[in-house]
Amino acid sequence: MNKLVYLFVVFLFFSCSKNEEEKTITGIYGTVSDVSGEPVDAAIVTLGPDGFSTKTGTNGSYSFELLKGGIYTICAEKENYVPQKANVMVKTGSNEKCDLTIKLTPAIIMISPDALDFEEELTTRAFSITNDGYELLKWQIKKDCDWIKEVMPDSGVLAKGRTEAITVVIDRNLLSDGKNETNLVVSSSTSGNAEVRVCATGTGQRKLMVNMLRTYPLTTAAILNGEIIHAGIPAYTERGFVYHTEPAPTLKKTLAKLSCSVNSEKKYSYRLYDLPQGKTYYVRAYASNGRDTVYSTNEDCFVTAESKPEVETIEATDISNGTATLYGKILSVGDPVYTERGFVYGKRQDITIYDGNKVVKDSSGVEGTYSLWLSNIPIPCYFRAYVTNKVGTSYGEPIKVENTEFIELTAAGIAVQNEDIGNNDWASVNAMCDNSTLGGYTDWRLPTKDELMKLYTNRNEIKGFSNESYWSSTPYSAYGDYCCVSFYNGTLSSGYKSVNKSARCVRSLK
């Protein structure tokens, strides 16, 4: 009995010792959350000075069990977040709560490149802004420079890791002589500022500059043409021409000062009348800003005599079904004034009114643009604007008229539509081609195997093809399949007629 009592006493002693030890366990616990109050999981929480660490759970919680009381440091950190620390006084046998709040690393402005050099005649360059942080970057660009004409865009918001391209446009006319430098400041209320250095070299860009263009002489008149190259600072207030029977005319050496109106157009003209026939004249353009008067470095020389009119050919429009609207522009009416203007068209580029199809517009004798709508013209073909007076006939440059609905492959002997007729089974696309009336033609069909290979060879000229396989009208075998060509790599293969494939219609050229 005494032995049993002894064992029971020993058991009670150890049990009480263990309970007492549990009651005296010292600890720190808490949660880690972000500024919005959401828990942050997988954050590293370090206990100092011991250096023990643990990770937060999905609910942001952590805990440490200590051996004794004292002052401890808790540090919470996670990638892309700013670390947060707190000191905790812990009494022996107590559990202290320590909640920590961490926030994302602020946005960082990254600029590339950080310098823009506008070399020679460059007026446009670009750089990029990147948000290299983990918060939204709200930015704006400030400039304090008259020769920087535009910054596009000049403000915005960037998510983390995103990039914005910024275009900078300068006005070279406002550059001072020599090197010009300034800084564009990219600022943010949360991320500080960054700068882009902008430099450009001015070479007399502030100086007024004028150029003499081609003169059109007439029998007793002439059309003078000039152009403002640089408006100058201050801007010019007067422009015109000076002319004389001797070279290098000036305002002091001119038969008359020929002033022209000042407007937003850089080019200007003057029609000079009542000149003696058969004389030679020299003419220069001039401009003045009230402080300086400049002359064109080039001068034009002309002789008054009978002259042919001048004409320009302009691109045709409304091309469809063998019809088109042709355009021309009379640059000079000639002397004497022209008596006929119109168009000539045909298969050759060098067509004239004597060997091409001639269509007369009118004999109005005025400058400017004119047009004619024509039907039943052979497309493709070339056309030229023409104008005639008693001196002769002048032509504009030939322009090709091409059908916008199909293209002719002369070497292959076929015309091909510019767009796919569809993507379907063989019977469907074959019927679609047979029923097509594009361009007024009713003989459209699926191409043969050989024709389809020619379409693949000329695919860059024809355009609009996909990288899929295309049907041909050539059977591959007697089992209901047809030849197909892959427009990805030009491979010839077979396709069962119930499978969907692309198709392009052709017709034979006669």
Summary of the structure (lengths in Angstrom):
residues: 510
radius of gyration: 42.5
end to end distance: 129.5
largest distance: 155.7
contacts: 1549
relative contact order: 0.06
helix: 10%
strand: 50%
